[in-house]
Amino acid sequence: MVTIELAVAILVAAFITGMLCWVVALIGLRTVCQDNATEIARQLARGDQAAAMRVSDAIRPATAEIRSDGDDITVAVRAEARWGALGSVTVRATAAVTREPGVQGPR
């Protein structure tokens, strides 16, 4: 009896450890999305569209959505994380900045 209980306890502990690792990976992915959204927004605020597009292209398969409203720039980066048959989780981060003085951009 003790061996069956021990085997079940080990399986449950392994599953919980896997889930905790998954949560840590999601937190890391959220941090990466936030860093990329901030970087793209800062580059656009400086008027450097080429650098912003390089960062945007480098984050594949994540997607970046850029909105400009007057002098305000909002960048949302979205990525999906999957863990086998359990499905996918969408992670999203947003950064908003104001365009620097003297920088012209789409309005």
DOKOL-236338 format. One record per residue (C-alpha): chain; z, x negated, y. Coordinates in nm, 2 decimals, always signed. Layout:
! DOKOL-236338
[A,[Z,X,Y]]
...
***
This chain:
! DOKOL-236338
[A,[+0.00,+0.00,+0.00]]
[A,[+0.08,-0.27,+0.24]]
[A,[-0.26,-0.43,+0.21]]
[A,[-0.44,-0.11,+0.29]]
[A,[-0.23,-0.05,+0.60]]
[A,[-0.28,-0.42,+0.70]]
[A,[-0.66,-0.38,+0.66]]
[A,[-0.67,-0.07,+0.87]]
[A,[-0.45,-0.23,+1.14]]
[A,[-0.68,-0.54,+1.15]]
[A,[-0.99,-0.31,+1.18]]
[A,[-0.83,-0.11,+1.46]]
[A,[-0.72,-0.43,+1.64]]
[A,[-1.07,-0.57,+1.61]]
[A,[-1.22,-0.25,+1.75]]
[A,[-0.97,-0.25,+2.04]]
[A,[-1.05,-0.61,+2.11]]
[A,[-1.42,-0.54,+2.11]]
[A,[-1.37,-0.25,+2.36]]
[A,[-1.16,-0.47,+2.59]]
[A,[-1.43,-0.73,+2.58]]
[A,[-1.69,-0.46,+2.67]]
[A,[-1.47,-0.35,+2.97]]
[A,[-1.44,-0.71,+3.09]]
[A,[-1.82,-0.75,+3.06]]
[A,[-1.87,-0.43,+3.27]]
[A,[-1.64,-0.56,+3.54]]
[A,[-1.84,-0.89,+3.54]]
[A,[-2.17,-0.69,+3.57]]
[A,[-2.02,-0.49,+3.86]]
[A,[-1.93,-0.81,+4.03]]
[A,[-2.28,-0.95,+3.98]]
[A,[-2.43,-0.63,+4.12]]
[A,[-2.21,-0.64,+4.42]]
[A,[-2.29,-1.00,+4.49]]
[A,[-2.66,-0.94,+4.47]]
[A,[-2.65,-0.63,+4.69]]
[A,[-2.45,-0.82,+4.95]]
[A,[-2.70,-1.11,+4.94]]
[A,[-3.00,-0.89,+4.97]]
[A,[-2.84,-0.70,+5.26]]
[A,[-2.75,-1.02,+5.44]]
[A,[-3.10,-1.17,+5.41]]
[A,[-3.25,-0.85,+5.54]]
[A,[-3.01,-0.84,+5.83]]
[A,[-3.12,-1.19,+5.92]]
[A,[-3.49,-1.08,+5.90]]
[A,[-3.57,-1.30,+5.60]]
[A,[-3.76,-1.05,+5.38]]
[A,[-3.90,-1.33,+5.16]]
[A,[-3.55,-1.45,+5.05]]
[A,[-3.44,-1.09,+5.00]]
[A,[-3.74,-1.02,+4.78]]
[A,[-3.67,-1.34,+4.58]]
[A,[-3.31,-1.22,+4.51]]
[A,[-3.44,-0.87,+4.43]]
[A,[-3.69,-1.01,+4.18]]
[A,[-3.43,-1.24,+4.02]]
[A,[-3.20,-0.96,+3.92]]
[A,[-3.44,-0.80,+3.67]]
[A,[-3.38,-0.57,+3.48]]
[A,[-3.15,-0.44,+3.74]]
[A,[-3.30,-0.25,+4.03]]
[A,[-3.24,-0.27,+4.40]]
[A,[-3.28,+0.02,+4.64]]
[A,[-3.31,-0.07,+5.00]]
[A,[-3.26,+0.18,+5.29]]
[A,[-3.29,+0.11,+5.65]]
[A,[-3.17,+0.36,+5.92]]
[A,[-3.21,+0.21,+6.27]]
[A,[-3.01,-0.11,+6.27]]
[A,[-2.81,-0.02,+5.95]]
[A,[-2.93,-0.16,+5.62]]
[A,[-2.79,-0.03,+5.29]]
[A,[-2.87,-0.19,+4.96]]
[A,[-2.78,-0.04,+4.62]]
[A,[-2.81,-0.24,+4.30]]
[A,[-2.81,-0.06,+3.97]]
[A,[-2.79,-0.20,+3.62]]
[A,[-2.75,-0.06,+3.28]]
[A,[-2.53,-0.20,+3.01]]
[A,[-2.56,-0.10,+2.64]]
[A,[-2.34,-0.15,+2.35]]
[A,[-2.53,-0.05,+2.04]]
[A,[-2.53,+0.31,+1.94]]
[A,[-2.25,+0.40,+2.18]]
[A,[-2.51,+0.45,+2.46]]
[A,[-2.55,+0.29,+2.80]]
[A,[-2.33,+0.27,+3.11]]
[A,[-2.48,+0.25,+3.45]]
[A,[-2.31,+0.01,+3.69]]
[A,[-2.39,+0.05,+4.06]]
[A,[-2.28,-0.15,+4.37]]
[A,[-2.37,-0.09,+4.74]]
[A,[-2.36,-0.31,+5.04]]
[A,[-2.42,-0.21,+5.40]]
[A,[-2.48,-0.43,+5.70]]
[A,[-2.60,-0.41,+6.06]]
[A,[-2.91,-0.59,+6.15]]
[A,[-2.85,-0.91,+6.36]]
[A,[-2.93,-0.89,+6.73]]
[A,[-3.29,-0.99,+6.80]]
[A,[-3.41,-0.92,+6.45]]
[A,[-3.69,-0.66,+6.42]]
[A,[-3.74,-0.47,+6.10]]
[A,[-3.87,-0.14,+5.97]]
[A,[-3.70,+0.15,+6.14]]
***
